[in-house]
Amino acid sequence: MRSFNSGTAGTLMMLIGVLLAASSIWTAITRADWPRALPSILIGLSLTAVGYSLFARSRRTRHDAHGDED
């Protein structure tokens, strides 16, 4: 059975998404060019949301596997 560590992948996607969104927002503020920066901001926020979803699913799976030891 193939195993995919979605926690690490989720963390990486969140990090990339936050960096992309933050840099696009900074560029849009300094250059007052919101229409051109909006797609990058939305892509960064989407990556962050998907990454968080993967990270949360990984934590739930890990918790379910190890949580019933009491």
C-alpha positions as CSV (number, residue, x, y, z in Angstrom):
1,M,0.0,0.0,0.0
2,R,1.4,3.4,-1.0
3,S,1.7,5.9,1.8
4,F,1.7,9.7,1.3
5,N,2.7,11.9,4.2
6,S,0.1,14.6,3.7
7,G,1.2,16.5,6.8
8,T,4.5,17.4,5.3
9,A,3.0,18.1,1.9
10,G,0.3,20.2,3.6
11,T,2.8,22.2,5.6
12,L,4.9,22.9,2.5
13,M,1.8,24.0,0.5
14,M,0.7,26.3,3.3
15,L,4.2,27.8,3.5
16,I,4.4,28.4,-0.3
17,G,0.8,29.8,-0.3
18,V,1.4,32.2,2.5
19,L,4.7,33.4,0.9
20,L,3.1,33.9,-2.5
21,A,0.0,35.7,-1.1
22,A,2.1,37.9,1.2
23,S,4.6,38.9,-1.5
24,S,1.8,39.6,-4.0
25,I,0.0,41.7,-1.4
26,W,3.2,43.6,-0.6
27,T,3.8,44.2,-4.3
28,A,0.2,45.4,-4.9
29,I,0.4,47.8,-2.0
30,T,3.8,49.3,-3.0
31,R,2.9,49.7,-6.7
32,A,-0.8,50.3,-6.3
33,D,-1.4,47.6,-8.9
34,W,-4.2,45.5,-7.4
35,P,-5.8,44.1,-10.6
36,R,-2.6,42.5,-11.8
37,A,-1.7,41.1,-8.4
38,L,-5.1,39.7,-7.6
39,P,-4.7,36.3,-9.4
40,S,-1.4,35.6,-7.5
41,I,-3.0,36.6,-4.2
42,L,-5.9,34.2,-4.8
43,I,-3.6,31.4,-5.9
44,G,-1.5,31.8,-2.8
45,L,-4.6,31.8,-0.6
46,S,-5.9,28.7,-2.4
47,L,-2.6,26.9,-1.8
48,T,-2.8,27.8,1.8
49,A,-6.3,26.4,2.1
50,V,-5.5,23.2,0.4
51,G,-2.3,22.8,2.4
52,Y,-4.2,23.3,5.6
53,S,-6.8,20.7,4.6
54,L,-4.0,18.1,3.9
55,F,-2.3,19.0,7.2
56,A,-5.6,18.7,9.2
57,R,-6.4,15.4,7.5
58,S,-3.0,14.0,8.4
59,R,-3.4,15.0,12.0
60,R,-6.9,13.5,12.2
61,T,-5.6,10.2,10.7
62,R,-2.7,10.1,13.1
63,H,-5.0,10.9,16.0
64,D,-7.4,8.2,15.1
65,A,-4.7,5.7,14.7
66,H,-3.1,6.5,18.1
67,G,-6.0,8.0,20.0
68,D,-7.8,4.9,21.2
69,E,-4.9,3.6,23.4
70,D,-6.6,4.6,26.8
